[in-house]
Amino acid sequence: MRTYARIDSGFVVEIIQPMTDADGNEIPIVDRFTPEFVATLVDVTDSSPMPGSHWTAIETKGVWAFAQP
């Protein structure tokens, strides 16, 4: 199951949790939101620690780094 952070102006503004259908299958993020919204998301499933709202988000050469406020 994938978890996403919505990034705006260098900050995490929202965490998008996984969603499942009635059979327990994960609903893909692209089926849940518009392409424009999905473009603002970063997969943080494997981030440790998991970032939260208001954390700083910096992308360098395709790699995201997060810092607590």
ChimeraX attribute file (.defattr): number of C-alpha atoms within 10 A of each C-alpha:
attribute: neighborCount
match mode: 1-to-1
recipient: residues
	/A:1	11
	/A:2	15
	/A:3	18
	/A:4	21
	/A:5	23
	/A:6	21
	/A:7	21
	/A:8	14
	/A:9	9
	/A:10	14
	/A:11	19
	/A:12	24
	/A:13	16
	/A:14	17
	/A:15	19
	/A:16	15
	/A:17	12
	/A:18	15
	/A:19	15
	/A:20	11
	/A:21	8
	/A:22	6
	/A:23	6
	/A:24	8
	/A:25	11
	/A:26	13
	/A:27	14
	/A:28	13
	/A:29	19
	/A:30	11
	/A:31	9
	/A:32	11
	/A:33	11
	/A:34	10
	/A:35	11
	/A:36	8
	/A:37	12
	/A:38	15
	/A:39	12
	/A:40	12
	/A:41	19
	/A:42	19
	/A:43	14
	/A:44	20
	/A:45	15
	/A:46	9
	/A:47	12
	/A:48	8
	/A:49	10
	/A:50	13
	/A:51	21
	/A:52	17
	/A:53	15
	/A:54	17
	/A:55	18
	/A:56	19
	/A:57	21
	/A:58	16
	/A:59	11
	/A:60	7
	/A:61	5
	/A:62	7
	/A:63	8
	/A:64	13
	/A:65	14
	/A:66	21
	/A:67	14
	/A:68	12
	/A:69	9
